[in-house]
Amino acid sequence: MKKIIVVIICAFISLNVSAQKADKGWKSLFNGKSFKGWSFSENPDSFSIEDGVVKVEGPRSHMFYTGKYKKHDFKNFELKMQVKTMPGANSGIFVHTEFEEDGWPSKGYEIQVNQTQGDWRKTGSVYSFKDVKETFVKDNEWYTQHIIVQGDDITVKINGEVINEFNEKTDRGEIGDSGKRLSHGTVALQAHDPKSVVYYKDIMIKPLP
């Protein structure tokens, strides 16, 4: 009996260590209690916290990570979070961007969040550059949106499935002076319009070499 107990304990420890190794490198950007480390453009009241979750509802606004971690300046990284859209909602997740006081962010790329809103560009689109027409999740359900930025590439996964792969050289063409490009910067969440209600939680980032 004692041997069985020892084996069970060892197995539990092994699984726990494996889980810790799997989580190594990930950093939470939202503590579920306050917006510490985040800054808002116009209409900051479009963002609130309900039961540890970011609720997005209201006129256009953007919530930029401006915290201390890596001085909020990321180049190669994985960004992962849980998202839930309500019917008719539109939002977005920005990468390689920077804080702006108003308007739509002019730097970096937007990764679309939209299952049923009128815009034909759906969740996982690298907005207006490599778009997704299909929907892979339903409104009112939590799902995982996972964005990997590495070199010239952006990979988007929904619930672990790759749904979009964007390469700046082959999918973009001539960039010129446009700020919508891969370089480096922070991440941001979007409040699109008063009719859009979206929830975000478990916002995590993992820097890559």
N, C-alpha and C positions, 0 to 999 in steps of 0.2 A: 504493500500500500504506500509506504514511504517513497519507494522508487517511482511510483506513478505520479505522486504529488511533485517530486523533484523534476520529473520530465515535463509536467504541465507548466511548472514555474519557469523552467528553462525555455520552453517554447514561447511562453508569454513574453519573457524578456527579449528573446530573439526577434519576435514580431514587433515589439515596441522600438527596439533599436533600428530595425529595418524602416519603420515608419518615420523615425527621426531623420534617418539618412535621406529618405525620399523627400522630406520637407526642407532639408538643408538648403540654404540659399534664398529661401522665400522670405519676404518682408511684408508685413501688413502695413498698408497705408491709411487705413481707417479703423479707429478703435471702437466704433459703435456707440460712443458716448458723446463725442464732440467733433467739431470740424477742425481740430488742431492740425496744423500743417497744410490746410487748404485755403485758397483765396478765391473770391467770386467776382465775376464781372457784373454788369448791370443786372438788376432784379435778383439780388441774393436770396430773397424770400422764396424763390422758386425751388430752393433746396431746404429740406428739413430732415430731422431724424425721428423715426418712429420705431420703437422696440428694437433699437440697435441697427436699424436699416436706413439707408439713404432713400428718402422719398423725393422724387423729382416731379414737380407739378407747378406750372406757372409760365409766365412769358419768358422769352429768350434770356438765357443766362448760361454761363459756363463756370464750372468748378474745377480750378487748376490745383494740382498738387504743388505746393511751394514749401514743403517741409525740409527738415535737415538731412534726411536720408539721401546720401550721394549728392547732396546739394541740389536735389530735385533736377538733376541733369543726367539723363540716361541715353545711351547709344544703342547697344545690343542688349536685349532683355526679353523676358517673358512677362506678360501681364495677364492676370487671371482674376475673374470675379463671377459672382452669381448675379443673374439679372432676371427680372420679371417685368414683362410689359402688360399693361392693361389694354383692352381693345381700342384700336385707333391711335396708339401711341407711337411717337417718333422720338429718338434720342440718338446719341453718338458717343463714341469713345475716341479721344484724340491722342495721337502719339507724336513725339518729336515736336511738340508745340511749346508755346511760352505764354505767360499771362498777358492778357489784353483787357482793358477796362470795359470795352463794349464791342458789339458786332460779332460776326462769325470769326473764329480764329483764322488768321492768315498764314500761320506757319504750321507745318506738319500735315499729317493725313488723318482723316476721320474714318473710323470703322463703324459702319452703320448699325443701329439697333432699331428694328422696325419689322413687325410681323404683319400687321393689317392696316397700317396707315396708308393714305393714298399714294405716296411716293413709291414708284415701282422698284426702287433700289432697296433691297431687303437686308436683314441682319447678316453681317459678315462682309458686306460690300466694302471695298476700299473706295470710299465715296467718289463717284464720277470718273474714277480711273480704271478700276476693275470691279464691276458690279455683279451682284448676285440677284437673280430674279426669283429663285425658289425660296420657300420658307421651310425651316427645319425644326421649328418648335412652335408651340401654341401660346397665345396670350394666357395670362392668369397662372402660368406655371414657371417655377424657377428653373433656370438652365445655366450652364457654365459657358461663358464666352472667354476664350483663351487666345491671346494675340502674341505672336512671336515675331520680334523684329531683329533681324540678323543681317548685317551688311546691306545688300541691295534688296533684301527680301522681306515681305510681310506675309506671314502665314496665319490664317484665322481658323480656329477650331470651335465647333459648337458641340458641347457634350462629348468631347474627345474625338470627334470626327472632323477631318480637314475638309472645309467647304470652300476655301478660297486661298489661292497662292498668287501673290503679286510680286513681280520683279520690276524694279524701277527702270532698268535698262531696256527690257523688252516690252513692257506694258505701258510705259509712260512716253517714251520718245524724248524729244528735246524739252528740257526743263527751263532753260533760260534763267531769268532772275526770280522766278516764282519761289515763294517761301514754302509752298506745298511740295516738300521734298524730304527725303531721308537725310538727316544730318545728326542732330542730337537735341535733347530738350526734355520737357516734362510730359505728364499725361493729364488729361482733363475729361470731365463728363459734361454732357450737354442737356440743358433744358430747352426744348425746341419750340414749344408753343403751349398756351394755356389748356388745350384739350388733351395734351399728352401726359399720361401718368406712368412713370417707370420707377422701379425699385432696384437698388444696387446693394450688395453686401459682400463680405469676404474679399475685399479688394487687395490683391497681393501682387508684388512685383519681384522678379528674380533677375538680377543683372547677369549678363553672359559675357564671356571673353570677347 
